[in-house]
Amino acid sequence: MLTVSSAACAHFATLLDQANAPEGLSLRLVAGEGGIGIQPDTVREGDSVFEHEGRPVLVVDAHLAEGLGEHTIDLETSDEGAQQLVITK
């Protein structure tokens, strides 16, 4: 089962806040030819929904969530202080 750390959920909430996203808008994890990314979207039936303080901040469709299996999405800080999202097993 795909998991998302609380730090990553908080980061997604910050991104939504910075974009002045309207209520009901989340970020969707998407897979494409260039890899995995995120884009604004709403919750759809069958999605895995990850929340921060009761607000849906990340949604993943069932097929992609199944494909990611036992992976975790987390937020890491580099030695230089930069933060980046990572997917680990």
Secondary structure, DSSP 4 states (H G I P E B T S, - for coil): --EE-HHHHHHHHHHHHHTTPPTT-EEEEEEETTEEEEEEE---TT-EEEEETTEEEEEE-HHHHHHHTT-EEEEEE-TTS-EEEEEE-
